[in-house]
Amino acid sequence: MENTAGLVVLIRGRKTGSVQNALMCRGGFMRGVVVVLALIACSIGCTRAYYRRHADEETYDAIAERTDDPQWPVGNTSIDAPPESRLYDPFDPNRPPMPPDDPAAQRYMIRSDGHRGSLHWHDDGDADYIESPVWREFLSVTKDGRVVLTPESSVELGLRNSREYQTALETLYSSALLLTLNRFEFALHWFAINSTIFNQFSSSSTELNTLTNSTDAGFTKAFTGGGQLLVEFANSFVFTFSGVNHTTVNSNIIINFIQPLLRGAGRKFRMETLTQGERNVLYAVRDFARFRKQFAVNITTRGNISAGFLALLLQLQNIRNLEQNLLSQEKNYKLHELLKQVNIVTAIQRDQAFQSYQQSKLALLQAETNYETSLDAFKTTLGLPPNLPVKIDDSILAPFQLNDQALENLAGEIEIFFAEYRVLDQAPPLANLRDGFARLQRFHGRTLKLVTEVDQELARWKKQVDENKETTPEADQERANYKRLADQIPDLRKELGDLRRAIDESLGKLTEADRKEAWESLQIRTRKQNAALTQLLVIQTQIRVSLIKLKPTQYEEDKATSYAFAHRLDLMNQRGRVVDAWRQIAVAANLLRPGLNLTVNANVSTPPGGDSIFDFRSSASNYSVGVAFDSPLNRKIEENNYRTSQINYQQARRNFMALEDQISASIRFDMRSLQTEQINFEIARQSLISAAQQVEASEYRLLQSANAADTTITLDNLRALDDLLRAKTTLINSWINYRTNRVQLFFDMEALQLDDRGFPNEEPDPLLSQGDDLIHEHDIQLHEPTRIPAGAATEPAVKKAL
């Protein structure tokens, strides 16, 4: 467009009236104008959108060439965020409007150092926002406006909104984009240059006007063997207006070819940049594939981020444990308050119970605060704003609800009921006693229903025990525990049956004369009812905690390590980088050689002062062929680079060996951690059962004691509650750690598989169980390696062979 404007100005300029008439009569000039316009049309025909689409086509094709291997699936590689993403840009990427600016900084676009700025910053419009306002419309929310987070939906939201993930995608794209430039190096490079100059010279007696139109068009071509070819067509029209108007034309076909014969000669050295670029994109694809796995692992487990999904569940379960502990502490405090009224416990014991209750409230508040902070960090990891209302789907924690809520509620009601009658200093009225026995009957009926439910859970456990055919000590212990609890249920039913008859009998004999005996009978029956219910709570706790199972992970260390050496994507890349460093030794050594280039030049020209574009003549042309030699007298930089390449190669070898050792150490650590957590979980299981029994025993002693003032019953009770809380915390911690370490082991082995949604499958690659299919990295060869010749074991010969 600039050339056109200049031409128009020149034609319309001063003293050009006669010039125009003359030019329009000249066919040569018209041909020149046609060439100029054709070049201008070419230059403006390629829009921003075209260049963007073309870059995308080449780049995505380069990535796709390397994503057909199932060992490194990369999923969607588009760097354009979809509309449902928070990162979505709804504007035209080729001409985006101006985003909202900082007011203080904007004035420097309007005026800088006293100079007025451009008036065209707003030509493409002005945007009212930077973040897309539509992405929230694609969120699935509950009636109260919260987004439910599951492991699957968290990964989906992270892949869609995470800034870290988007950056990793763009890193992959940039690597492939760089490769397209490396490939372009060996393509035909077309060029076309035109210049049009009007020159006016006048004196008192002479006026000379000339218009020169010069065009250079052609191409350059780099050959993989090191040669460089230039083919150029140069054409010049000179229109002279001085007296008699005339036109001269000069055309040249220029051919230059240079072929290195020593330094820089051969595909081995000339193609190094392209070779490295192709390999770098493969590395980038593998890095991204491994990043996808690490990203999914971090989101779904505890991960190496501030909070993963399992870490949030751990905090959530700890909050529930603290809530349950707070209820127990509150119940314990109220019981002490009632017992203090009848001087069964002292004020100090009551205060101890109250202090423990207050500490439980504080611990719960702190846990809830930490959970909200971790939840905000998790949302930030997913690319979501921290103020977005969310709800964690905690269905995974269902096995850790160790007691039915109805059972716990009933136990609390019975304890309060018993305390109401125990704190009385005399027998209550007959109507109160009758009401008490009626309430006790209802408690009994609810207990029987709960026994049936616990019996059903026991049947589920029996099925699990029967399916386990192992003869390990753990399996034998589980069978013994099942039999012990299975034997308790019939005895408990019999005790409850006897208790019901006793309650009915006491209620039937209730008279005014026997009011005191009935009062004592009511307390005795309530104690038995409470004891039966407490026993049922402990049985249910043992059943439910026994139903929690860890997925087995039994792999031999050597097998797991061999699998990792054959499949770890980063190790594949590091192995390739060793060869990259090895190639650089030869490349650097080549630069130490003398420069010897074969040059061939041809300039086919038209006669000077001619008027034909294609009147090429040998008399006006010249040809040359020769060699250019550059002696290696000054190679200090190359010498240093050569020595550096040798050092870099040794470092690459060490890095590869270090990564192998790191992988081996990681797998060994993962397997030891799994074994430790498996044992820890079993210990925590037994500790929880024992702690529940201790709570049962301490509460029973407190209720049965006629005078607990001079005993340690209160402290024993508080310690039992603390032990139960610690046991629950240890159990869920161990379960989360085992599950996290199991996934980490598969990730460290590169056996972790992702489904089509990018969600990790907690079952490993099926090939892991096929020992014969494992390939150790030392067995991987693309061609027959160089062998050290026999009898050539001297140090120089060995070095040469290697």
N, C-alpha and C positions, 0 to 999 in steps of 0.2 A: 504494500500500500504506500510505503514511503517513496518508492521509485516512481509510481504512477503520479503521485502528487507533484513530485519534482518535474516530471516531464510536462505536465499540464502547465505548471508555472512558467517553464521555459518557453513553451510554445506561445503562451499568452503574454510574454514579457515585452519589454520595450524593444522597438525596432525589429519586430519579428513578422510584420505583415508580409514583406516580400519573401521572408524565409519560409513562411507557411506555404505560400504558393509553390515555391520551388520544391519543398519537401514532399508535398503531395504528388508531385509529378515523378518522383523518384521511386521506382519499384524496390530498389535496395533498401531504402529507408523503411518502406512498408514491411518488408520482410523482417527488418530489425525490430520494428514495433510489435509484430506478431510474436517473435521470440520472447520479447520482454513480457508481453501480456500472458503468454503461456507459462512462463516462470512464475509470474505473480499469482496466476490461478492455482498453480501447484502449491505455492507457499501458503495460501489462505484456505486451501481445501481441507487440510487436516486440522480438525478442531480439538479442543481440550478433551472432549468426550471420546474422540477417536483414540487419542494417545492413551487415555486411561484404560479403555477397553482392550487396546492392543497389548499394553503392559500386563494386564490381568490375564489375557489369553496365554501369553508366553509363560508367565510365571506359574499359573495354575497347572499348565501342561508339564512344566518341569517338576513340580511337586508330585503330580499324578504318576509320573514315570517311576516314582520310588515308593508309592504307597500300595502296590499290589502284593506285597509280601505280608502274609497274615501274622508274622512275628512282630510287626510294628504298625498296628492299625492306628490311624490318626483321626478318623472321623471327618467331620466337616472342617475344611480349611479356609473357608471364605472369611476374609477380614472385615466384611461389611456386616455390621450388627443388624439382626432382624428387627422388625417394628416392636416385637414384644420385649426387646432388650432395653435396659436403662441406658445403654450406650448408643442406641439408635440415633442417627442424625437424619431428620426428615427432609433436609434441604438438598438441593442439587449439589453434589460433591464437586462438580466442575466450576460452579459459580456460587459458592455459599454466600449468604448474606452476612453482613457484618454483625458479629455477636455483641452482646452488651459489653461495654467497655468501662474501665475504671474512670470516673470523671476527672480525677487529677491527672491521669496519664493521657487522657484523650486530647487535652489541650495542646499536647506536643505533636499530634497528628494535624491539628488545625494550623498551628504556627510553631516553627522550631527556630530558635535563635533569631527571632525577628522576621523569618522568611515564611510567607504564606505556604501552607501545605496544599496537597492535591485536593481538588474539588470533586473527585470521582470515587472516593472511598465508599460512597453509599449507592453507587450505580447498580449494584446487585441486590439492593434492599437492605433492610435492617431486621435482625432477629430479636425477638423479645426474650429469648431464653437460651441457655447453653445445654441444659439437660432436657431430654425429650419429655414432653408432658403426657405422652400417650401410653407409656409402658405399663403404668399401674392398671390400665383398663384390661390388660391381658392376664392379670393375677387372679387365681382362684381363691376366693376368700369365704369365710364362714359368715353366718348371719350377723355376727357382731363385728365384722370387718377385719378379721385376723387371717393371716396366711398360715396354713398348717404346714409345718416342716416335718417331713419324713426323710430318711436317708436318701431315698430316690429323688424326691422333689428338691432336696438341698443340692444334690449334684446337678440336677437339671437347671436350677436357678443359678448356680455357680457358673456352669458352662455358658449361660446366656448373659450374665451380668458382671461376672468377675473382671475387674480391670487387669489383674495379674494374668488371667487366662487370655484375655484379649492381647496383652503385650506379648505373650508367648506365641500366639498366632502370627502377630505382625513380625516377630523375629524370624519365624520360619519363612514368611512371605519375603522379607528383606533378603534372606539368604538366597532364595530362588531368583529374586529380582536381580541380584548381583550376577548370578549365573547367566542370565539372558544377555548381559553385557559381555561376559566372557565368550559366549557363543557368537555374539555379533562381531567379535574381533575377526573371525575368519569368514564372514559373509562379504558380499560385494557392498562396498561403501560408495554409493552414488553421491555426486555433488553437482550443483549447478549454481553459477555465480554470474550476475549481470551487473554492469555499471553503465550509466548513461551520463555523459558530461557535455554541457554546452559551454563553449568558450567564445567570448566576444572581445575583439581587440580593435581599437580604432585610434587613428591619429588625425592630424589635420588633413592629410591627403589620402589616407588608406583606411579601409574598414575590412577586417577579416573575421569571419564567423565560422566556427566549426562545431559540429555535433559528433561526438564519439560514442559509439555503442559497442561495448565489449562483453562477450559471453564466454565463460569457461564451463564446460560440462564434461563429465567423465566418471570414472570410478577408480577405486583402489581395491586391491585384493591381497590379503595376507594368506600365505600358504603354510600348511602345517609343517612343511620341511624347513621353514625359515625364510623362504623367499618373499619378496614384496614387489607387487606389480602396480604401476600407475599408468592408466590410459586416460588421456585428456584431449578433448577437442576444444581449441581456443579460436574464437572468431572475433574479428574487430571490423566495424564499419566506421569510416570517417567521412562525414559529409562536410564539404568545404563550400562556403558561400563568399566568394571574392571575385568579382567580375564574372568569369564563367564558372558556373556551379559544376562541381564534379564530386564523384564518390570513389573512394579507394577501399578495397576489401583485403583483409589478410587473414588466412586460416591456417591453423597448425594442428596436426595430429601428433601428440607427444606420447611416447611410450618409454617408460623407465622400468627396469627390472633389476633388483638386487638380490643375490643369493649368497648368504654366508656359507663359507666352506669349512671353517674351523670353529671359531667362537660363535655360539648361537645357532649352529647348523644342526639340522635333524629334528624329527618329531619329538625326540626324547626331551629336548630342551625348549623348543618353540611352543609345544603344547602344554607346558607345565601349568600355566595359569588356568587354562581351560580344564585340565585334568583335576587340579585342586578344587576349582569351582564346582565341578560335577560331584566330587567326593564330599565337599562341604555341604551340599544340599542333602545328600544322603545322611550325613551326620545330623543335620538339622532336623530331618524327618524323624530319625530315631530319637533324638533328644526330645522332640515334641511328643512323640508317642509315650516316652517314659514320663515326661512331665504330666501328661493326661492321667496316667496311673497314679503318680504321686499326688496330683491335685485331688483326685477322687478319694484316695486313701486318707488324705488330711481332712477332708470334709466328713467322711463317714466314720472315722475312728477318732482316737485322741489326737493323732497326727503330731506334726511339729509346728502347728500354728497355735495361737492363743487358746483356741477351743474348737474341737471337732464335735461331731454329733454325739459320739459315744461319751466324750468328756462332758457334754451338756447333760446327757442322761445320768451320768455318774453324779453330777451335782444335784440333779433333780431328785434322784433316789436318796441322796444324803439329806436333802431337805425333807423328804417324806419320813426318813428315819428320825430326823430331828423333830418333826411334827408329832410323830408317834411317841417319841420320848417325852416331848412337852406334855402331851395328854397324860402319859403315865406319871410324870412328875407332878402335874396338877392334881391328879387323882390321889397320888401319894400324900401331897400336902393337905388336901381336904380331909383325908382319912386321919392324918396326924392332928388336924385341927379339931376333929370330932373326939379323938381319943384324949386330947389334952383337956377337953371339957370334963371328962370323968377321971382325970389324973392318971391315965394309963401311961401316958408319955409326958415328958417334961417340956417346959417352954423352950429349952435349948434344943431338944430334938425337933420340936415343931419348927423352930427357926432354921435349923439345918435343912429341913425339908423345903422350907420356903426359899432359902438361899439357892438350893439346887434347882428349884423351879425357876427362879429368876435367871440363873445362869443358862438354863435351857432356852429361855426366851431370847436372851442375847445371842446365843449360838445360832439359833434359827434365823434371827434378823441378819446376822453377818453372812450366813450361808445364802440367804435370799439376795442380799446385795451383791455378793460375788457372782451369783448365778446371772443376775441381770447384766452385770458388766461383761461376763463371758458371752452372754447371748448377743449383746451389742457387737462384740468383737467378731462373733460368728457371722452376723449379718453383714458386717463390713467385708469379711472374707468372701462372702457370696456376691458382693457388689451391691448389696441392698442398703438403704439408709437406716441408721440405727433406730430412728423413731418409727419405723414401719411395724405395726402391730403383728406379732406372730404367735403361733402356738406350737410347741414341740409335741409331736406325736410320740407318746411314751408307751405304746403298746408292747414294745420290746421288754419293758420292765414288769410285765404282768407276772412272770414267775417269782418275782421278789416281793410280791404281796403275800407274805408268809402266813397271814391269818385273815380269814374272812371278816369283813367289817362288821357284819351282823354278830359274829361271835365275840369280837372285841367290845362292841357296844353292850352286849348282854352281860359280859363279865364286869364291865364298869357299873352297870345298873345294879347287879347283885351285890357288889362290894358296898356301894352307897346304901343300898337297902339294909344290909347287915349292920352297917355302922349306925343307922338311924335307930335300930332297936337295941343295939349294944350300949349306946351311950346313956340310955335311960337309967335312972337310979331306982325305979320301981316298975312293976308290971303295968303296961298301958291298959286302957279300957278294953272291954271285951270286943267292942266293935272294931277297934284298931287291930286287935289280934286276929279277928276273923278276916279283916281286909288283908292283913299281912300273909295269912296262909293262902288266901285266894291269889294274891300276887305271886307267891312262891309257886303255886300250881301253874300259873301262866309261864313263869320262868322255866319251870320243868318241861312244859310242852315245847317251848322254843328250843330248849336244849336237845330234846330228842330229835327234832328236825335237823339240827346242826350235826348231830351224831351220824345221821343217815348221809348227809352231804360229805362228811369226813370219810365215811366208809366207802363212798364212791371214789374219792380221791385215792384211798388206799388200794382200790381195785386197779386204778390206772398205774399206780406204782408197781403192783404185782405183775402186770403185763410187761412193764419195762424190766423188772427183775428177771422174769422168765425168759425174756429174749436175750439176756446177757449170758452167754455160754462160757465166758472167761472163767479161769480158775485162779485169778490173781487174789492177793490178800484183800484188796479193795472190794472186789466183787463178792468175796466171801463175807466181808464185813457188812456189805449192803444187804445180803440175804439174811444175815443174822438180825440186823436192825429191822428189816421188814417183818420177820417172824415175831420178834418181840412186840412190835406195835400191833400186828395183826391179832396177837393173843390178848392184848389189852382191851380191844374194842368189845368183845363179848362180855368180859368182866365188867367193863364200864356200863354196858347196857343192863347187866344184872343189878349193879349197884343203883342205877337210876330207877330200875323197876322197884327195887326194895324201898328206895327213897320215896317214890310216889305213893306207895301203899302206906308208908309211915306218915306222910303229909296228910293223906286222906283220913287216916285213923286219928291223928291229932286234931284235925278240923272237926271230925265227928264227935269227939269227946269234949269239945270246948264248952266249958261252963264257967260261971262266975266264981265258983268255989275253987276251980283249978286254974285260975288266971295266971298265977306265978309259974306253975309248972308248964302251962301252955307257952308262956313267954320264953322260958328256958328251952322248951322243945322247939319253938320257932327258930331260936338262935342256932341250936344244934343242927336242925334240918337245913338251915341256910348255909352253915359251914360246909355241910356235906355237898350241898348243891354247888357252892362256890368251888370246893375241891374238885368235884367232877368236871365242872366247866374249865377250871384251870388245867386239869389233866388233858381235857380235850384240846385246849389251846396248844399245849406242848406237843401233843400227838400231831395236830395239823401242821405245826411249825416243822416238825421233823419230816413229815411226809412231803410237804411242799419244797423244803430245802433239798430233800433227796431227789425230787423230780428235776431239779436244775442240773443239766448235764453240759459238759464241755465237749465240743467237737474234737474227736481224736486227731492228732497230728503225729504220725509215726513215720518218719523218714530217716534213713541212715545219713549221717553227716557227709560221707564221701559221695553218695548219690546226689544229695541236694547240692553240694558244691560243684560237682561235675555238670549238673544241669545248669547251674548259674553261669559257669564258665562258657557253656555253649550257647546260652540264650540271653545273657545280660546285654542290653542294647548299648549301654555306655562302655562296656568292655569291648564290644565290636568296634565302636568308634575309636576307642583308645588304641586298639590294635591297628586300625587304619592309619591313625596319626603317627604311629611308629614308622610305617612305610612312607608316609608323607615326609617325615624328617629324614628318612634314609634317602629318598629321591633328591632332597635338597643338597645332599653332599655332592652328587653328580652334577647338579645344576650349578652349584657354586664352583666346582672344579672346572667346569667348562668355561667359566668366565676368566679363568687364569690363562687360557690359551691365547695365542696371537689372533688378531683379527685379520681375516682374509676373505674378502667379498668379491664375487664376480658381479660386474655391472654391465648392463646392456642398455643403450639409449638409442632412440630413434626419434627424429623430428621431421615429419613429413609436412612440407609447407607449400603454400601457393606463392607465385612470384610477387615480389614487392611492387606495390602500386597497381596491382591487378583489380579487376572489378567482378571476379567470379569467386563464389564461396568454395567450390569444390575443384578448382583448377590446380590440383596438386601436381608438382613436377619434381623429378629427381634432381634437377639442377638447383632447385631451391631447398633441397632437403639435405640432412646430414645424419650419419649413423656412427655409433661408436661402441666398442666393446673393450673391456679391460678388467683389471683386478686392482683392488685397493688393499694394502697391507698395513696393519697396525701392530708394531712390535710390542711385546709384553715387557717393556722396560719399567713401567710404572704400574704395579698391580698391588699396592699396599692395601687399598680398601678391599679388593677382591680376596687378597690373602687373609685378611682378618675375617671376612665373611665366610671364607672356606673353613677356617678353623672353628668359627662359631657354629657353622652347620654341623660339624662333627660333634661338638659339645651338645647341641640341641638334640641330635640323634640319641646320644647316650642318656640325656634327660628323658626323652620320650620312652626309651626302653625302661628306665627306672619307674617312670610314671605308670607304665603298663603293669609292671610287676607290683607296684604299690597298690594299684587298683585291684589286682587279683588278690593280694593279701587282705585288702580292706573288705572285699566281698566275702572271702573265706571267714574272716573274723566276724563279720556281720551275721553270717549264717550260724556260726558257732554260738554267738551271743544270743541270737533269736531262739535257737533250740534249747540252750540252757535256760533262757527266760521262760520258755513255755513249760519246761519240766518243773522249774521252780514255782511258777504260778499254778500249775496243776496240783502240786503238793500243797501249796499255800491255800488253794481253794478248798481242798479236802479238810485241811486243818481248820479253816474258817468255818466250814460247814459244821464240824463237830463242836467248835467253840461256841457257835451260835446256839446249837441245841443245848449245850451245857449251860450257857448263860440264861436261856429261857427257863431251864429247870431251876436255876438259882433264884431267878425272879419269883418263880412260883413258890419255892420253898420259903424265901424271905417274907413274902406277903402272907403266906399261911402262918408263919411264926408270929408276925405282927398282929394278925387277927386273933390268934389263939392265946396270945399272952395276956395274962390278967394284970401284969404290971411290968411294962417294958422300960421303966424309968432308969433302972440300974443295969441295963443290958446294952449290947451293941447292935440291937436289932435294926434301929434306924440307919446307922452307918452301913450295916450289911445290906439293907434294902437299897440304899442309894448306890453303893458299889455295884450291886447286881444290875441295877438299871444302866449304869455307865458301861458295865461290861457287855450288856446286851447291845447297847448302841454301837460300841466299838466293834463287836462281832458282826453286826449288820453292815457297818461301813467297810470292814475288811473283806467281807464276802463280796459285796458289789464291786469294790476296787479290784479284787482278784479276778472276778469274772470279766470286767472291762479290760484289764491288763492282758488276760489270756487271749481274749478275742482280738485285741489290737495287735498283740505280738504274733498271732497266727497270720493275720493279714500282712503284717510287716515281713514275716518270713517269706510268704509267697511273693511279695513285692521284691525283696532282696534277691530271690531266686529267679525273678522275671517269669514266675509261673502264674502271676495274677492276671486274670482275664477280665476284660471290660465287655459289657453287652453293647447293643446298638445305641443305647442311650448314654453310654459313657459311665455306667454304674458298675462298680467292681463286684465280681462274683467271688464269694468267699470260698468257693471250691476251686482248687488249683487246676492248671492245665492238665488235661487227661494224659498227655505224654509223660507226665511226671511219674506215673505208675508203670510206665513201660521202660524198664531199665535198658533193654536192648537198643532202644531208639536214641539213647543219650549219646551225644557226640562231644567229646572233650575238645577244647579249643586247639589243642596241639594236633588233632586229627583233621582239622579243617585246612584244606589246601586247594587252591584253584588251578595249580599246575605243578608239575614235578619240580621240587626244590633243587637248587644247586647242591651238588655233593662235593665234599672235600676229596680230592683225588688221593688214592692210596700212595703212601710214601712221600706225601707232600705236607707232612705235619710240622714243618718249620713255621715259625711265627709269621713271616711275611706271606707264606703260601696260605696258611690258615686265614689270615686277615683278608687276602685276596679272594679266597673262595667264599668267605662270609660276606 
